[in-house]
Amino acid sequence: MKLRNNPLCELCKNSDLIVPATEVHHIIPVESVIGESQMYALMFQYNNLMSLCHSCHADIHRQMFSHSKEAVKANQRRATESFIDKFLK
């Protein structure tokens, strides 16, 4: 729905470039919240989505260090905490 409503990369468009959007980015990362219901709500919140081209999407994640060793460990920790909350408490 987001790509259909915003078919151009929102960041490129801000720079007066016309580039098709091919990916949808979560402005607030879904992994930043704990709990499946919170993640699900954030995942599909329309105002939390941004239409981007692949290049801009990769740049955002590179700037956020979301694929760094520390970020991967943090994501794994959140996933473990979510599992414990859901199945072991």
ABEGO torsion letter per residue (X at the ends): XAAAABABBAAAAAAGBBBBBABBBBABBAAABBEAAAAAAAAABAAABBBBBAAAAAAAAAAAGAABAAAAAAAAAAAAAAAAAAAAX
